[in-house]
Amino acid sequence: MKNSIKLSALLLLLLSAGIFTTTAASAKPHTGDTKDVITVSSLKHERGVAVIISKAEASKSYVTIFDQANNILMEDFLPSKAEVAKGYVLTSLDNGDYKFEIRSNDEVVTKTVHVYDEYNKKKFFFVD
């Protein structure tokens, strides 16, 4: 029984050391050919979309919002910083689908957001 407990503790120690090594290795900065990382999520305190861009090198980024008829509602130029984040509140939009296109260097991310009313409040969800 004691050997079983010792063996389990040893396996747990080895497993946790392996996870730590993997995490530490992936946390190292990349050199050479790296790409921009674009993240699109919900705003935490408002009804809207958060765009976060981690750039390989400082350059301008663009956020374009299209309506259902593919008309440009807004085009936003983000600063030329290595890290940039911006929120877009959706409460003034009419109900329907809107396309967010985020461009940074050679990276392009497109997200469709569906805006609707529920209990007299604007709500939204990501379609894709």
Buried (B, 14 or more C-beta within 10 A) or exposed (E): EEEEEEEEEEEEEEEEEEEEEEEEEEEEEEEEEEEBBBEBEBBEEEBBBBBBBBBBEEBBBEBBBBBEEEEEEEEEEBEEEEEBEBBBEBEEBEEEBBBBBBBBBEBEBEBBBEBEEEEEEBBBEEEE
